[in-house]
Amino acid sequence: MSILENIYKMEQIEISYGEEFDYIKEVNENILKDELEAGGATKELKERKKSVLKYELEILENVKNLKNIIIKYKLEIVQEEKETLLARIEHLKKAVIKCDLEIAQKEEKAQKEESALSAKIEKIKETILKYELEEAQEKAARKKEVAALKEEAYAMLAQVEKLQEILLKYELKVAQKEEATQKEETQIKELKENVIKDELEEAQKEEEVAREEKKKQNNIEQLKLPGFP
């Protein structure tokens, strides 16, 4: 039987004790009524009253013990949730570190691609100039191709800058999560929801970076025009 089931069972028992108190109250009222009719407390009524009082004290003791057990079970649940959340936070920290490493690797890759892209752009410019000089009859078409190539090149450079912005955002998230781990236990539930939300955001960021990588590869392939070296 789980802890929650035990708590539910104990709370139901506590409710049943409430019915016992109602019964005790009714018995005491009957005793009082009998005392009034008898003109005072007889020996029998005193014994009844004593017996009822003893029973009432037993019920009170049982209720007290029951409440202590319920509190103990609830504390166990809180402790279990706390340990689970702390483990989750530790896991999240490792995930953030891993993410930072991946971002650093992607940034390094982006820098290499940026250098290669710059060289490629220079080569494209030289080729464009050659085509403009050799093919005057296609000057307008060539100019259009030049503009398109430049636009794609600038777009790729902008993507590199975007990767750097993503890195800064992740560094900020790491700082925010380290600060979040210092909050009071009363914020554990809220932190747990934030952790789940952050996981979703990280998955979306990873998916977005993957899409950007694929888009960048497609753009690089498009730069490989027929006849280009």
CNS distance restraints for C-alpha pairs under 8 A (distance, minus, plus):
assign (resid   1 and name CA) (resid   5 and name CA) 6.19 0.50 0.50
assign (resid   1 and name CA) (resid   6 and name CA) 6.75 0.50 0.50
assign (resid   2 and name CA) (resid   6 and name CA) 6.32 0.50 0.50
assign (resid   3 and name CA) (resid   7 and name CA) 6.20 0.50 0.50
assign (resid   3 and name CA) (resid  73 and name CA) 6.33 0.50 0.50
assign (resid   3 and name CA) (resid  77 and name CA) 7.36 0.50 0.50
assign (resid   4 and name CA) (resid   8 and name CA) 6.18 0.50 0.50
assign (resid   4 and name CA) (resid  73 and name CA) 7.97 0.50 0.50
assign (resid   5 and name CA) (resid   9 and name CA) 6.11 0.50 0.50
assign (resid   6 and name CA) (resid  10 and name CA) 6.13 0.50 0.50
assign (resid   6 and name CA) (resid  73 and name CA) 7.87 0.50 0.50
assign (resid   7 and name CA) (resid  11 and name CA) 6.11 0.50 0.50
assign (resid   7 and name CA) (resid  70 and name CA) 5.77 0.50 0.50
assign (resid   7 and name CA) (resid  73 and name CA) 6.65 0.50 0.50
assign (resid   7 and name CA) (resid  74 and name CA) 7.62 0.50 0.50
assign (resid   8 and name CA) (resid  12 and name CA) 6.22 0.50 0.50
assign (resid   9 and name CA) (resid  13 and name CA) 6.38 0.50 0.50
assign (resid  10 and name CA) (resid  14 and name CA) 6.19 0.50 0.50
assign (resid  10 and name CA) (resid  66 and name CA) 6.70 0.50 0.50
assign (resid  10 and name CA) (resid  70 and name CA) 6.68 0.50 0.50
assign (resid  11 and name CA) (resid  15 and name CA) 6.25 0.50 0.50
assign (resid  11 and name CA) (resid  70 and name CA) 7.63 0.50 0.50
assign (resid  12 and name CA) (resid  16 and name CA) 6.36 0.50 0.50
assign (resid  13 and name CA) (resid  17 and name CA) 6.38 0.50 0.50
assign (resid  14 and name CA) (resid  18 and name CA) 6.68 0.50 0.50
assign (resid  14 and name CA) (resid  63 and name CA) 6.48 0.50 0.50
assign (resid  14 and name CA) (resid  66 and name CA) 7.14 0.50 0.50
assign (resid  15 and name CA) (resid  19 and name CA) 7.01 0.50 0.50
assign (resid  16 and name CA) (resid  20 and name CA) 6.65 0.50 0.50
assign (resid  17 and name CA) (resid  21 and name CA) 6.35 0.50 0.50
assign (resid  17 and name CA) (resid  59 and name CA) 7.08 0.50 0.50
assign (resid  17 and name CA) (resid  63 and name CA) 7.25 0.50 0.50
assign (resid  18 and name CA) (resid  22 and name CA) 6.44 0.50 0.50
assign (resid  19 and name CA) (resid  23 and name CA) 6.32 0.50 0.50
assign (resid  20 and name CA) (resid  24 and name CA) 6.21 0.50 0.50
assign (resid  20 and name CA) (resid  59 and name CA) 7.86 0.50 0.50
assign (resid  21 and name CA) (resid  25 and name CA) 6.09 0.50 0.50
assign (resid  21 and name CA) (resid  56 and name CA) 7.42 0.50 0.50
assign (resid  22 and name CA) (resid  26 and name CA) 6.25 0.50 0.50
assign (resid  23 and name CA) (resid  27 and name CA) 6.22 0.50 0.50
assign (resid  24 and name CA) (resid  28 and name CA) 6.13 0.50 0.50
assign (resid  24 and name CA) (resid  52 and name CA) 6.84 0.50 0.50
assign (resid  24 and name CA) (resid  56 and name CA) 6.95 0.50 0.50
assign (resid  25 and name CA) (resid  29 and name CA) 6.22 0.50 0.50
assign (resid  26 and name CA) (resid  30 and name CA) 6.29 0.50 0.50
assign (resid  27 and name CA) (resid  31 and name CA) 6.22 0.50 0.50
assign (resid  27 and name CA) (resid  52 and name CA) 7.71 0.50 0.50
assign (resid  28 and name CA) (resid  32 and name CA) 6.14 0.50 0.50
assign (resid  28 and name CA) (resid  49 and name CA) 7.12 0.50 0.50
assign (resid  28 and name CA) (resid  52 and name CA) 7.57 0.50 0.50
assign (resid  29 and name CA) (resid  33 and name CA) 6.13 0.50 0.50
assign (resid  30 and name CA) (resid  34 and name CA) 6.13 0.50 0.50
assign (resid  31 and name CA) (resid  35 and name CA) 6.16 0.50 0.50
assign (resid  31 and name CA) (resid  45 and name CA) 6.55 0.50 0.50
assign (resid  31 and name CA) (resid  48 and name CA) 7.66 0.50 0.50
assign (resid  31 and name CA) (resid  49 and name CA) 7.07 0.50 0.50
assign (resid  32 and name CA) (resid  36 and name CA) 6.30 0.50 0.50
assign (resid  33 and name CA) (resid  37 and name CA) 6.31 0.50 0.50
assign (resid  34 and name CA) (resid  38 and name CA) 5.97 0.50 0.50
assign (resid  34 and name CA) (resid  45 and name CA) 7.75 0.50 0.50
assign (resid  35 and name CA) (resid  39 and name CA) 5.85 0.50 0.50
assign (resid  35 and name CA) (resid  40 and name CA) 4.85 0.50 0.50
assign (resid  35 and name CA) (resid  41 and name CA) 5.19 0.50 0.50
assign (resid  35 and name CA) (resid  42 and name CA) 7.32 0.50 0.50
assign (resid  35 and name CA) (resid  45 and name CA) 7.21 0.50 0.50
assign (resid  36 and name CA) (resid  40 and name CA) 6.15 0.50 0.50
assign (resid  38 and name CA) (resid  42 and name CA) 7.48 0.50 0.50
assign (resid  41 and name CA) (resid  45 and name CA) 5.81 0.50 0.50
assign (resid  41 and name CA) (resid  46 and name CA) 6.14 0.50 0.50
assign (resid  42 and name CA) (resid  46 and name CA) 6.10 0.50 0.50
assign (resid  43 and name CA) (resid  47 and name CA) 6.20 0.50 0.50
assign (resid  44 and name CA) (resid  48 and name CA) 6.21 0.50 0.50
assign (resid  45 and name CA) (resid  49 and name CA) 6.00 0.50 0.50
assign (resid  46 and name CA) (resid  50 and name CA) 6.00 0.50 0.50
assign (resid  47 and name CA) (resid  51 and name CA) 6.03 0.50 0.50
assign (resid  48 and name CA) (resid  52 and name CA) 6.08 0.50 0.50
assign (resid  49 and name CA) (resid  53 and name CA) 6.05 0.50 0.50
assign (resid  50 and name CA) (resid  54 and name CA) 6.14 0.50 0.50
assign (resid  51 and name CA) (resid  55 and name CA) 6.18 0.50 0.50
assign (resid  52 and name CA) (resid  56 and name CA) 6.02 0.50 0.50
assign (resid  53 and name CA) (resid  57 and name CA) 6.16 0.50 0.50
assign (resid  54 and name CA) (resid  58 and name CA) 6.26 0.50 0.50
assign (resid  55 and name CA) (resid  59 and name CA) 6.24 0.50 0.50
assign (resid  56 and name CA) (resid  60 and name CA) 6.15 0.50 0.50
assign (resid  57 and name CA) (resid  61 and name CA) 6.10 0.50 0.50
assign (resid  58 and name CA) (resid  62 and name CA) 6.13 0.50 0.50
assign (resid  59 and name CA) (resid  63 and name CA) 6.08 0.50 0.50
assign (resid  60 and name CA) (resid  64 and name CA) 6.09 0.50 0.50
assign (resid  61 and name CA) (resid  65 and name CA) 6.14 0.50 0.50
assign (resid  62 and name CA) (resid  66 and name CA) 5.95 0.50 0.50
assign (resid  63 and name CA) (resid  67 and name CA) 6.05 0.50 0.50
assign (resid  64 and name CA) (resid  68 and name CA) 6.30 0.50 0.50
assign (resid  65 and name CA) (resid  69 and name CA) 6.25 0.50 0.50
assign (resid  66 and name CA) (resid  70 and name CA) 6.20 0.50 0.50
assign (resid  67 and name CA) (resid  71 and name CA) 6.10 0.50 0.50
assign (resid  68 and name CA) (resid  72 and name CA) 6.11 0.50 0.50
assign (resid  69 and name CA) (resid  73 and name CA) 6.21 0.50 0.50
assign (resid  70 and name CA) (resid  74 and name CA) 6.16 0.50 0.50
assign (resid  71 and name CA) (resid  75 and name CA) 6.06 0.50 0.50
assign (resid  72 and name CA) (resid  76 and name CA) 6.24 0.50 0.50
assign (resid  73 and name CA) (resid  77 and name CA) 6.39 0.50 0.50
assign (resid  74 and name CA) (resid  78 and name CA) 6.25 0.50 0.50
assign (resid  75 and name CA) (resid  79 and name CA) 6.06 0.50 0.50
assign (resid  76 and name CA) (resid  80 and name CA) 6.03 0.50 0.50
assign (resid  77 and name CA) (resid  81 and name CA) 6.09 0.50 0.50
assign (resid  78 and name CA) (resid  82 and name CA) 5.99 0.50 0.50
assign (resid  79 and name CA) (resid  83 and name CA) 6.12 0.50 0.50
assign (resid  80 and name CA) (resid  84 and name CA) 6.14 0.50 0.50
assign (resid  81 and name CA) (resid  85 and name CA) 6.00 0.50 0.50
assign (resid  82 and name CA) (resid  86 and name CA) 6.06 0.50 0.50
assign (resid  82 and name CA) (resid 185 and name CA) 7.89 0.50 0.50
assign (resid  82 and name CA) (resid 188 and name CA) 7.17 0.50 0.50
assign (resid  83 and name CA) (resid  87 and name CA) 6.11 0.50 0.50
assign (resid  84 and name CA) (resid  88 and name CA) 6.12 0.50 0.50
assign (resid  85 and name CA) (resid  89 and name CA) 6.06 0.50 0.50
assign (resid  85 and name CA) (resid 188 and name CA) 7.43 0.50 0.50
assign (resid  85 and name CA) (resid 192 and name CA) 6.51 0.50 0.50
assign (resid  86 and name CA) (resid  90 and name CA) 6.18 0.50 0.50
assign (resid  87 and name CA) (resid  91 and name CA) 6.14 0.50 0.50
assign (resid  88 and name CA) (resid  92 and name CA) 6.08 0.50 0.50
assign (resid  89 and name CA) (resid  93 and name CA) 6.15 0.50 0.50
assign (resid  89 and name CA) (resid 181 and name CA) 7.56 0.50 0.50
assign (resid  89 and name CA) (resid 195 and name CA) 7.42 0.50 0.50
assign (resid  90 and name CA) (resid  94 and name CA) 6.40 0.50 0.50
assign (resid  91 and name CA) (resid  95 and name CA) 6.20 0.50 0.50
assign (resid  92 and name CA) (resid  96 and name CA) 6.08 0.50 0.50
assign (resid  92 and name CA) (resid 195 and name CA) 7.57 0.50 0.50
assign (resid  93 and name CA) (resid  97 and name CA) 6.22 0.50 0.50
assign (resid  93 and name CA) (resid 174 and name CA) 7.91 0.50 0.50
assign (resid  93 and name CA) (resid 177 and name CA) 7.90 0.50 0.50
assign (resid  94 and name CA) (resid  98 and name CA) 6.09 0.50 0.50
assign (resid  95 and name CA) (resid  99 and name CA) 6.01 0.50 0.50
assign (resid  96 and name CA) (resid 100 and name CA) 6.04 0.50 0.50
assign (resid  96 and name CA) (resid 174 and name CA) 6.66 0.50 0.50
assign (resid  97 and name CA) (resid 101 and name CA) 6.24 0.50 0.50
assign (resid  98 and name CA) (resid 102 and name CA) 6.22 0.50 0.50
assign (resid  99 and name CA) (resid 103 and name CA) 6.07 0.50 0.50
assign (resid 100 and name CA) (resid 104 and name CA) 6.11 0.50 0.50
assign (resid 100 and name CA) (resid 167 and name CA) 7.51 0.50 0.50
assign (resid 100 and name CA) (resid 170 and name CA) 7.07 0.50 0.50
assign (resid 100 and name CA) (resid 171 and name CA) 7.57 0.50 0.50
assign (resid 101 and name CA) (resid 105 and name CA) 6.19 0.50 0.50
assign (resid 102 and name CA) (resid 106 and name CA) 6.05 0.50 0.50
assign (resid 103 and name CA) (resid 107 and name CA) 5.94 0.50 0.50
assign (resid 103 and name CA) (resid 167 and name CA) 6.25 0.50 0.50
assign (resid 104 and name CA) (resid 108 and name CA) 6.15 0.50 0.50
assign (resid 104 and name CA) (resid 167 and name CA) 7.70 0.50 0.50
assign (resid 105 and name CA) (resid 109 and name CA) 6.13 0.50 0.50
assign (resid 106 and name CA) (resid 110 and name CA) 5.91 0.50 0.50
assign (resid 107 and name CA) (resid 111 and name CA) 6.10 0.50 0.50
assign (resid 107 and name CA) (resid 160 and name CA) 7.86 0.50 0.50
assign (resid 107 and name CA) (resid 163 and name CA) 6.69 0.50 0.50
assign (resid 107 and name CA) (resid 164 and name CA) 6.95 0.50 0.50
assign (resid 108 and name CA) (resid 112 and name CA) 6.36 0.50 0.50
assign (resid 109 and name CA) (resid 113 and name CA) 6.09 0.50 0.50
assign (resid 110 and name CA) (resid 114 and name CA) 5.88 0.50 0.50
assign (resid 110 and name CA) (resid 160 and name CA) 6.08 0.50 0.50
assign (resid 110 and name CA) (resid 163 and name CA) 7.95 0.50 0.50
assign (resid 111 and name CA) (resid 115 and name CA) 6.30 0.50 0.50
assign (resid 111 and name CA) (resid 160 and name CA) 7.51 0.50 0.50
assign (resid 112 and name CA) (resid 116 and name CA) 6.22 0.50 0.50
assign (resid 113 and name CA) (resid 117 and name CA) 5.74 0.50 0.50
assign (resid 114 and name CA) (resid 118 and name CA) 6.03 0.50 0.50
assign (resid 114 and name CA) (resid 157 and name CA) 6.91 0.50 0.50
assign (resid 114 and name CA) (resid 160 and name CA) 7.31 0.50 0.50
assign (resid 115 and name CA) (resid 119 and name CA) 6.34 0.50 0.50
assign (resid 116 and name CA) (resid 120 and name CA) 6.07 0.50 0.50
assign (resid 117 and name CA) (resid 121 and name CA) 5.96 0.50 0.50
assign (resid 117 and name CA) (resid 153 and name CA) 7.59 0.50 0.50
assign (resid 118 and name CA) (resid 122 and name CA) 6.23 0.50 0.50
assign (resid 119 and name CA) (resid 123 and name CA) 6.21 0.50 0.50
assign (resid 120 and name CA) (resid 124 and name CA) 6.03 0.50 0.50
assign (resid 121 and name CA) (resid 125 and name CA) 6.07 0.50 0.50
assign (resid 121 and name CA) (resid 150 and name CA) 7.86 0.50 0.50
assign (resid 121 and name CA) (resid 153 and name CA) 6.98 0.50 0.50
assign (resid 122 and name CA) (resid 126 and name CA) 6.28 0.50 0.50
assign (resid 123 and name CA) (resid 127 and name CA) 6.17 0.50 0.50
assign (resid 124 and name CA) (resid 128 and name CA) 5.99 0.50 0.50
assign (resid 124 and name CA) (resid 228 and name CA) 7.78 0.50 0.50
assign (resid 125 and name CA) (resid 129 and name CA) 6.11 0.50 0.50
assign (resid 125 and name CA) (resid 146 and name CA) 7.77 0.50 0.50
assign (resid 126 and name CA) (resid 130 and name CA) 6.20 0.50 0.50
assign (resid 127 and name CA) (resid 131 and name CA) 6.15 0.50 0.50
assign (resid 127 and name CA) (resid 228 and name CA) 7.30 0.50 0.50
assign (resid 128 and name CA) (resid 132 and name CA) 6.09 0.50 0.50
assign (resid 128 and name CA) (resid 142 and name CA) 7.27 0.50 0.50
assign (resid 128 and name CA) (resid 146 and name CA) 6.62 0.50 0.50
assign (resid 129 and name CA) (resid 133 and name CA) 6.27 0.50 0.50
assign (resid 130 and name CA) (resid 134 and name CA) 6.07 0.50 0.50
assign (resid 131 and name CA) (resid 135 and name CA) 5.57 0.50 0.50
assign (resid 131 and name CA) (resid 142 and name CA) 7.35 0.50 0.50
assign (resid 132 and name CA) (resid 136 and name CA) 5.98 0.50 0.50
assign (resid 132 and name CA) (resid 138 and name CA) 7.76 0.50 0.50
assign (resid 132 and name CA) (resid 139 and name CA) 5.90 0.50 0.50
assign (resid 132 and name CA) (resid 142 and name CA) 6.68 0.50 0.50
assign (resid 132 and name CA) (resid 143 and name CA) 7.97 0.50 0.50
assign (resid 135 and name CA) (resid 139 and name CA) 6.57 0.50 0.50
assign (resid 138 and name CA) (resid 142 and name CA) 6.12 0.50 0.50
assign (resid 139 and name CA) (resid 143 and name CA) 6.13 0.50 0.50
assign (resid 140 and name CA) (resid 144 and name CA) 6.43 0.50 0.50
assign (resid 141 and name CA) (resid 145 and name CA) 6.39 0.50 0.50
assign (resid 142 and name CA) (resid 146 and name CA) 6.15 0.50 0.50
assign (resid 143 and name CA) (resid 147 and name CA) 6.26 0.50 0.50
assign (resid 144 and name CA) (resid 148 and name CA) 6.29 0.50 0.50
assign (resid 145 and name CA) (resid 149 and name CA) 6.10 0.50 0.50
assign (resid 146 and name CA) (resid 150 and name CA) 6.13 0.50 0.50
assign (resid 147 and name CA) (resid 151 and name CA) 6.07 0.50 0.50
assign (resid 148 and name CA) (resid 152 and name CA) 6.21 0.50 0.50
assign (resid 149 and name CA) (resid 153 and name CA) 6.09 0.50 0.50
assign (resid 149 and name CA) (resid 223 and name CA) 7.04 0.50 0.50
assign (resid 150 and name CA) (resid 154 and name CA) 6.11 0.50 0.50
assign (resid 151 and name CA) (resid 155 and name CA) 6.10 0.50 0.50
assign (resid 152 and name CA) (resid 156 and name CA) 6.21 0.50 0.50
assign (resid 152 and name CA) (resid 219 and name CA) 7.07 0.50 0.50
assign (resid 153 and name CA) (resid 157 and name CA) 6.36 0.50 0.50
assign (resid 154 and name CA) (resid 158 and name CA) 6.14 0.50 0.50
assign (resid 155 and name CA) (resid 159 and name CA) 6.29 0.50 0.50
assign (resid 156 and name CA) (resid 160 and name CA) 6.47 0.50 0.50
assign (resid 156 and name CA) (resid 216 and name CA) 6.76 0.50 0.50
assign (resid 156 and name CA) (resid 219 and name CA) 7.92 0.50 0.50
assign (resid 157 and name CA) (resid 161 and name CA) 6.54 0.50 0.50
assign (resid 158 and name CA) (resid 162 and name CA) 6.20 0.50 0.50
assign (resid 159 and name CA) (resid 163 and name CA) 6.29 0.50 0.50
assign (resid 159 and name CA) (resid 212 and name CA) 7.77 0.50 0.50
assign (resid 160 and name CA) (resid 164 and name CA) 6.59 0.50 0.50
assign (resid 161 and name CA) (resid 165 and name CA) 6.38 0.50 0.50
assign (resid 162 and name CA) (resid 166 and name CA) 6.22 0.50 0.50
assign (resid 163 and name CA) (resid 167 and name CA) 6.32 0.50 0.50
assign (resid 164 and name CA) (resid 168 and name CA) 6.47 0.50 0.50
assign (resid 165 and name CA) (resid 169 and name CA) 6.29 0.50 0.50
assign (resid 166 and name CA) (resid 170 and name CA) 6.24 0.50 0.50
assign (resid 167 and name CA) (resid 171 and name CA) 6.25 0.50 0.50
assign (resid 168 and name CA) (resid 172 and name CA) 6.26 0.50 0.50
assign (resid 169 and name CA) (resid 173 and name CA) 6.24 0.50 0.50
assign (resid 170 and name CA) (resid 174 and name CA) 6.19 0.50 0.50
assign (resid 171 and name CA) (resid 175 and name CA) 6.43 0.50 0.50
assign (resid 172 and name CA) (resid 176 and name CA) 6.20 0.50 0.50
assign (resid 173 and name CA) (resid 177 and name CA) 6.08 0.50 0.50
assign (resid 174 and name CA) (resid 178 and name CA) 6.19 0.50 0.50
assign (resid 175 and name CA) (resid 179 and name CA) 6.29 0.50 0.50
assign (resid 176 and name CA) (resid 180 and name CA) 6.14 0.50 0.50
assign (resid 177 and name CA) (resid 181 and name CA) 6.40 0.50 0.50
assign (resid 178 and name CA) (resid 182 and name CA) 7.27 0.50 0.50
assign (resid 179 and name CA) (resid 183 and name CA) 7.46 0.50 0.50
assign (resid 180 and name CA) (resid 191 and name CA) 7.44 0.50 0.50
assign (resid 183 and name CA) (resid 187 and name CA) 6.62 0.50 0.50
assign (resid 184 and name CA) (resid 188 and name CA) 7.33 0.50 0.50
assign (resid 187 and name CA) (resid 191 and name CA) 6.04 0.50 0.50
assign (resid 188 and name CA) (resid 192 and name CA) 6.10 0.50 0.50
assign (resid 189 and name CA) (resid 193 and name CA) 6.58 0.50 0.50
assign (resid 190 and name CA) (resid 194 and name CA) 6.36 0.50 0.50
assign (resid 191 and name CA) (resid 195 and name CA) 6.08 0.50 0.50
assign (resid 192 and name CA) (resid 196 and name CA) 6.46 0.50 0.50
assign (resid 193 and name CA) (resid 197 and name CA) 6.22 0.50 0.50
assign (resid 194 and name CA) (resid 198 and name CA) 5.98 0.50 0.50
assign (resid 195 and name CA) (resid 199 and name CA) 6.26 0.50 0.50
assign (resid 196 and name CA) (resid 200 and name CA) 6.49 0.50 0.50
assign (resid 197 and name CA) (resid 201 and name CA) 6.28 0.50 0.50
assign (resid 198 and name CA) (resid 202 and name CA) 6.01 0.50 0.50
assign (resid 199 and name CA) (resid 203 and name CA) 6.16 0.50 0.50
assign (resid 200 and name CA) (resid 204 and name CA) 6.21 0.50 0.50
assign (resid 201 and name CA) (resid 205 and name CA) 6.09 0.50 0.50
assign (resid 202 and name CA) (resid 206 and name CA) 6.10 0.50 0.50
assign (resid 203 and name CA) (resid 207 and name CA) 6.12 0.50 0.50
assign (resid 204 and name CA) (resid 208 and name CA) 6.01 0.50 0.50
assign (resid 205 and name CA) (resid 209 and name CA) 6.11 0.50 0.50
assign (resid 206 and name CA) (resid 210 and name CA) 6.16 0.50 0.50
assign (resid 207 and name CA) (resid 211 and name CA) 6.21 0.50 0.50
assign (resid 208 and name CA) (resid 212 and name CA) 6.16 0.50 0.50
assign (resid 209 and name CA) (resid 213 and name CA) 6.12 0.50 0.50
assign (resid 210 and name CA) (resid 214 and name CA) 6.24 0.50 0.50
assign (resid 211 and name CA) (resid 215 and name CA) 6.04 0.50 0.50
assign (resid 212 and name CA) (resid 216 and name CA) 5.97 0.50 0.50
assign (resid 213 and name CA) (resid 217 and name CA) 6.20 0.50 0.50
assign (resid 214 and name CA) (resid 218 and name CA) 6.26 0.50 0.50
assign (resid 215 and name CA) (resid 219 and name CA) 6.22 0.50 0.50
assign (resid 216 and name CA) (resid 220 and name CA) 6.19 0.50 0.50
assign (resid 217 and name CA) (resid 221 and name CA) 6.23 0.50 0.50
assign (resid 218 and name CA) (resid 222 and name CA) 6.25 0.50 0.50
assign (resid 219 and name CA) (resid 223 and name CA) 6.48 0.50 0.50
assign (resid 220 and name CA) (resid 224 and name CA) 6.99 0.50 0.50
assign (resid 224 and name CA) (resid 228 and name CA) 6.60 0.50 0.50
